[in-house]
């Protein structure tokens, strides 16, 4: 491979390359040399080598690819979906009238196309790695391979899992468990070389849809495969209320009882968690992911983000993969009633947390653009209207960077997107697939 040399780029990165390093955001004008899927040299006045592609980037910003710490690619074809005929009065109604019918409308082809369309949306927003949480109860077996296929065709990275649930009965529950373990075994058996494109966790829907025997089985897979759990936790009061109605403990206490509050786990939402719950997550090394726009859309309440554990990040849940938009919406929402609760320190903590999570799960120094780091980065257009410095980087994330600023996205040293590229699938194919899904949900065109 001939490689690539970026000359005179204004490089923003967030971490040194050492895996145990603390975050240290910095902006420098430097050259970057890429060979294969890694950055191999960083410095000034680097000389081009024979056959090397040289990009002169004077005045152009280069930064690490964005990371979505909790997303649902299966929802990509829900955009514009007609509203249910029945009024939605609660979060339970939203689940039973929208999301659960949607995941049952997905067949194998729709799984693939949803992943492909969502990944294309992601790359155009500069998102290069997605922690995906998949559900498709009518097409479970092999579904994670279809999600992987869509992500791969766009050229992104993913951490995948299947949402185990008991809402389809014991037989379907067993199929969802099997899909998690099958995919994790596939990853385990694959040859190891270079930067991993895919990792896996054990997936589960909210605890109120999980019987106690299912929690035991989930723990067994986590222990056998040596991975954490990816689950919705306390997305609203429904999780706790249904659990109490069934004579169960609080959701986090149930998960802890069955050994599922474990390091390397990713819990999404955390709207209805107590200070003691937050302390438990902190002590156990669990990641708690804030999905602010989704919480607002579903009307589940405002998460106590000022009390989130050190291991925290931001995700888009069932919405788009625009992580700049996700971060700034939570920041603005926090300021609506007065300064806080996120503020600038919180915004930095949540944003940098996504890279810390990716480092922990993938074992690679994401968030760094030093020699030795994966060559996953965004190149912006040659237009930076205000100064970008080591002191102003967060302000640019919150107020300045937009998807339309993106010129090129590189993942593993390969250009996977350039502004103006042709989409990987015809829009009419996606529209026809979406209409077919909506029809199965009762929509009459």
Residue pairs with C-beta under 8 A, 6 or more apart in sequence:
1 35
1 36
1 413
2 51
2 52
2 53
3 33
3 34
3 35
3 36
3 40
3 49
3 51
3 52
3 53
3 413
4 33
4 34
4 52
4 53
4 54
4 55
4 375
4 410
4 413
5 31
5 32
5 33
5 34
5 46
5 48
5 49
5 52
5 53
5 54
5 55
6 31
6 32
6 33
6 34
6 55
6 57
6 62
6 379
7 31
7 46
7 54
7 55
7 56
7 57
7 58
8 29
8 30
8 31
8 56
8 57
8 58
9 29
9 30
9 31
9 32
9 57
9 60
9 61
9 62
9 379
10 27
10 28
10 29
10 57
10 59
10 60
10 61
10 62
10 384
10 388
11 27
11 28
11 29
11 30
11 32
11 42
11 61
11 62
11 63
11 369
12 25
12 26
12 27
12 61
12 62
12 63
12 64
12 388
12 393
13 25
13 26
13 63
13 64
13 367
13 368
13 369
13 370
14 23
14 24
14 25
14 64
14 352
14 355
14 367
14 368
15 21
15 22
15 23
15 24
15 352
15 355
15 359
15 365
15 367
15 368
16 24
16 365
16 368
16 370
17 365
17 368
17 370
17 371
17 372
17 373
18 365
19 359
19 363
19 365
23 348
23 352
23 355
23 356
23 367
25 348
25 352
25 390
25 393
25 394
26 390
27 388
27 389
27 390
27 392
27 393
29 44
30 42
30 43
30 44
31 41
31 42
31 43
31 44
31 45
31 46
32 39
32 41
32 42
32 62
32 369
33 39
33 40
33 41
33 42
33 46
33 52
34 40
34 375
34 410
34 413
35 413
36 194
36 412
36 413
37 194
37 195
37 374
37 375
37 412
37 413
37 414
38 195
38 372
38 373
38 374
38 375
38 413
39 369
39 370
39 371
39 372
39 373
39 374
39 375
40 371
40 372
41 371
42 369
42 370
42 371
48 54
55 379
57 379
57 382
59 382
59 384
60 379
60 380
60 381
60 382
60 384
60 407
61 379
61 380
61 384
61 388
62 369
62 377
62 378
62 379
62 380
63 369
63 377
63 378
63 380
64 355
64 366
64 367
64 368
64 369
64 376
64 377
64 378
65 126
65 127
65 128
65 129
65 376
65 377
65 378
65 409
65 410
65 411
66 125
66 126
66 127
66 128
66 323
66 324
66 354
66 378
67 127
67 128
67 129
67 130
67 131
67 313
67 323
67 354
67 355
67 357
67 358
67 366
68 122
68 127
68 129
68 130
68 131
68 315
68 316
68 321
68 323
68 326
68 354
69 131
69 266
69 287
69 289
69 313
69 314
69 315
69 353
69 354
69 357
70 131
70 133
70 230
70 266
70 268
70 289
70 291
70 313
70 315
70 316
70 317
71 118
71 130
71 131
71 132
71 133
71 315
71 316
71 317
71 318
71 321
72 132
72 133
72 134
72 135
72 317
72 318
73 114
73 115
73 118
73 119
73 130
73 132
73 134
73 147
73 150
73 151
74 102
74 103
74 106
74 111
74 114
74 115
74 134
74 135
74 136
74 147
75 99
75 102
75 114
75 118
75 318
75 319
76 114
76 115
76 117
76 118
76 121
77 110
77 113
77 114
77 117
77 430
77 433
77 434
77 437
78 98
78 102
78 318
78 434
80 434
81 98
81 102
81 434
81 438
81 441
81 443
82 438
82 443
84 97
84 98
85 442
86 93
86 97
87 93
88 94
88 97
88 98
90 238
91 235
91 236
91 238
91 298
91 299
91 300
92 238
94 298
94 299
95 238
99 318
100 167
101 441
101 442
102 437
102 441
103 135
103 136
103 137
103 163
104 136
104 137
104 138
104 440
105 138
105 437
105 438
105 440
105 441
106 114
106 136
106 138
106 139
106 143
106 437
107 136
107 138
107 139
108 139
108 142
108 143
108 146
109 433
110 136
110 139
110 433
110 436
110 437
111 134
111 136
111 139
111 143
111 146
111 147
111 150
112 146
112 147
112 149
112 150
113 150
113 425
113 429
113 430
113 433
114 150
115 132
115 146
115 147
115 148
115 149
115 150
115 151
116 149
116 150
116 153
116 154
116 424
116 425
117 150
117 425
117 430
118 130
118 150
118 321
119 130
119 150
119 151
119 153
119 154
119 156
120 154
120 423
120 424
120 425
121 320
121 321
122 128
122 130
122 154
122 156
122 321
123 154
123 155
123 156
123 409
123 416
123 417
124 403
124 406
124 417
125 320
125 321
125 322
125 323
125 324
125 325
125 403
125 406
126 323
126 324
126 378
126 403
126 406
126 409
127 156
127 321
127 322
127 323
128 156
128 157
128 376
128 378
128 409
128 411
128 416
129 156
129 157
129 158
129 159
129 358
129 362
129 366
129 376
130 151
130 156
130 157
130 158
130 159
130 321
131 158
131 159
131 201
131 230
131 266
131 289
131 315
131 357
131 361
132 147
132 151
132 158
132 159
132 160
132 161
133 161
133 163
133 203
133 230
133 232
133 268
134 143
134 144
134 147
134 160
134 161
134 162
134 163
134 203
135 162
135 163
135 165
135 205
136 143
137 165
137 167
137 168
137 172
137 176
140 162
140 172
140 175
140 176
140 179
141 175
141 178
141 179
142 179
143 162
143 179
144 160
144 161
144 162
144 179
144 182
144 183
144 200
145 183
145 186
147 158
147 160
148 158
148 160
148 198
151 157
151 158
151 198
152 197
153 424
154 416
154 417
154 424
155 411
155 412
155 414
155 416
155 417
156 411
156 416
157 196
157 197
157 198
157 362
157 376
157 411
158 197
158 198
158 199
159 198
159 199
159 200
159 201
159 230
159 361
159 362
160 183
160 198
160 199
160 200
160 201
161 180
161 183
161 200
161 201
161 202
161 203
161 230
162 176
162 179
162 180
162 183
162 203
163 176
163 203
163 204
163 205
164 173
164 176
164 177
164 180
164 202
164 203
164 204
164 205
164 210
164 214
164 218
165 172
165 173
165 176
165 204
165 205
165 209
165 210
166 173
166 209
166 210
166 211
166 214
167 205
167 209
168 176
173 211
173 214
176 203
177 214
177 217
177 218
177 221
180 200
180 202
180 203
180 221
181 221
181 224
181 225
183 200
184 200
184 202
184 221
184 225
184 227
185 225
187 198
187 199
187 200
188 225
194 412
195 362
195 364
195 374
195 412
196 362
196 363
196 364
197 412
199 361
199 362
200 225
200 227
201 227
201 228
201 229
201 230
201 264
201 265
201 266
201 361
202 218
202 221
202 222
202 225
202 227
202 228
202 229
202 230
203 229
203 230
203 231
204 210
204 214
204 218
204 229
204 230
204 231
205 231
205 232
206 231
206 232
206 233
206 235
206 238
206 239
206 251
207 215
207 231
207 233
207 239
207 243
207 251
207 254
207 255
208 238
208 239
208 242
208 243
208 246
208 251
210 218
212 248
212 254
212 258
215 254
215 255
215 257
215 258
215 260
216 258
218 229
218 258
218 260
219 258
219 259
219 260
222 228
222 229
222 259
222 260
222 262
223 259
227 264
228 262
228 263
228 264
228 265
228 266
228 286
229 255
229 260
229 262
229 265
229 266
229 267
230 265
230 266
230 268
231 255
231 260
231 265
231 266
231 267
231 268
232 239
232 267
232 268
232 269
233 239
233 251
233 252
233 255
233 267
233 268
233 269
233 270
233 273
233 288
234 240
234 251
234 252
234 269
234 270
234 271
234 272
234 273
234 277
235 268
235 269
235 271
235 272
235 295
235 298
235 300
236 269
236 271
236 272
236 298
236 300
236 301
237 272
237 300
237 301
238 300
239 251
239 272
240 250
240 251
240 272
243 249
243 250
243 251
243 254
244 250
248 254
249 257
250 277
252 261
252 273
252 277
252 280
252 281
255 261
256 280
256 284
261 280
261 281
261 284
261 286
262 284
262 285
262 286
263 284
263 285
263 286
264 285
264 360
264 361
265 284
265 286
265 287
266 286
266 287
266 289
266 357
267 281
267 286
267 287
267 288
267 289
268 288
268 289
268 291
268 315
268 317
269 289
269 290
269 291
269 294
269 295
269 300
269 303
269 317
270 277
270 278
270 281
270 288
270 289
270 290
270 303
270 304
270 308
271 295
271 300
271 301
271 302
271 303
271 304
272 300
272 301
273 281
273 288
273 304
275 307
278 288
278 304
278 307
278 308
278 309
281 288
281 309
281 311
282 309
282 310
282 311
285 311
286 309
286 311
287 311
287 312
287 313
287 353
287 357
288 308
288 309
288 311
288 312
289 312
289 313
289 314
289 315
290 303
290 305
290 308
290 312
290 313
290 314
290 315
290 330
290 350
291 314
291 315
291 316
291 317
291 326
292 303
292 305
292 314
292 326
292 329
292 330
292 333
293 316
293 317
293 319
293 325
293 326
293 329
293 330
294 316
294 317
294 318
294 319
295 301
295 302
295 303
296 329
296 333
297 319
302 333
304 341
305 312
305 330
305 334
305 341
305 342
305 346
305 350
306 340
306 341
306 342
306 346
308 350
310 349
311 353
311 356
311 357
312 349
312 350
312 353
313 350
313 351
313 353
313 354
313 356
313 357
314 323
314 326
314 327
314 330
314 350
314 351
314 353
314 354
315 326
316 322
316 323
316 326
319 326
322 403
323 354
324 397
324 401
324 402
324 403
327 347
327 350
327 351
327 397
327 398
328 397
328 398
328 399
330 342
330 347
330 350
331 342
331 343
331 346
331 347
331 398
334 340
334 341
334 342
334 343
334 346
335 342
342 350
344 394
347 394
347 397
347 398
348 394
351 394
351 397
352 367
355 366
355 367
356 367
358 364
358 366
358 367
359 365
359 366
359 367
364 373
364 374
365 372
365 373
365 374
366 373
366 374
366 376
369 377
374 412
375 410
375 411
375 412
375 413
376 410
376 411
376 412
377 409
377 410
378 406
378 408
378 409
378 410
379 406
379 407
379 408
379 409
379 410
380 401
380 405
380 406
380 407
381 405
381 406
381 407
381 419
382 407
383 405
385 400
386 392
386 396
386 400
388 396
406 417
406 419
407 418
407 419
408 415
408 417
408 418
408 419
409 415
409 416
409 417
409 418
410 416
435 443
435 445
438 445
439 445
